[in-house]
Amino acid sequence: MRVKFTLYTLSVCFCLAILLSCKEEKIEKEPVNNQVVTENPISLDVIKSGVFIKNAEVNEGNIPNATKDFNFTVIGSAHKPDFSSTSFIGGFLNTGFRGDVSSIESINGYYIQFKDLDGNKVDNHFDLAVNDQGSSRFFGVFDEVVRMGSFSFDIAVYSSQGVSQKKEIRVDVREWGGTSSIIGIWKFDKAFDHNDQQIPIDWVDYFFEFSENGDYLRYFKKDYQIVDSDSEENYYYKGKWSFAAKEGELGTIDFSFIDLINPESSIQYDYGSIFIISSVRVFDDELRLVRNFDTNYETSFVFKRIE
């Protein structure tokens, strides 16, 4: 079906562009001011009934004791990996969170056990096997009982050689919306590669719309028409956005794909589909989505405000 091909192509284009590294263009203006972040622990009962790991088995008791040293790290955001024993992941209401495990050694899966901020653990843990493609990504899922606040979890990796030591990861569940500087309609302008040269991305008239109530849209052209005029396709994505002041991070979650030509092809994502998790910087009428992949380079996607 042509719609699926177009969506796939866009996704591949976006991912390939993100994986390129680049130096950020220097701007002598002040970034968005951070908002005040307050502590709001999520109770153990809510964690136990409303937080799950997708496609994982549930085992009673705690994570098995460590039997082998593994060099692994968990990356849960657009920022540089945290190689210490504690890291942070952003979570989204009615959706969840995602994390990526990086390990030098081959691993067969992960153990994950949730707990509250005081260290009290739920009485079971999740066992997630690495799939046939060797994917290192895992997804946490939130039921509707989970509201804005924080909790944590322990994670250990394992292989046929044994079980690793645990790392503690904190999850901050964010409310929708955020700084007023992001609210408005933004049109894609340019992106840069590792040589500070513009990446040739064919995103003609590609828009984001961020509303004050946390709603967001993304589409090609103001009337939702996509670039390929021969396709007679007409669709857009609708969802929610969230800005985390502490991390300076933007997340966008798709809750529906709306096909105006073929309504039967429209899709509702019950738990949301994470489209972007990225550092964000706003300078007057310019919005930059910035990704860090090592200590030296960044990739920047630049959007210009039109409304």
Beta strands, then each sheet from edge to edge (+ up, - down):
strand 1: 51-53
strand 2: 57-60
strand 3: 72-75
strand 4: 86-92
strand 5: 96-103
strand 6: 109-115
strand 7: 124-129
strand 8: 137-142
strand 9: 149-159
strand 10: 162-163
strand 11: 167-174
strand 12: 184-191
strand 13: 206-210
strand 14: 215-220
strand 15: 235-244
strand 16: 249-259
strand 17: 267-283
strand 18: 286-292
strand 19: 298-305
sheet 1: 1+ 8- 5+ 3-
sheet 2: 2+ 7- 6+ 9- 10+
sheet 3: 2+ 7- 6+ 9- 11+ 4+
sheet 4: 12+ 13- 14+ 15- 16+ 17- 18+ 19- 12+
end
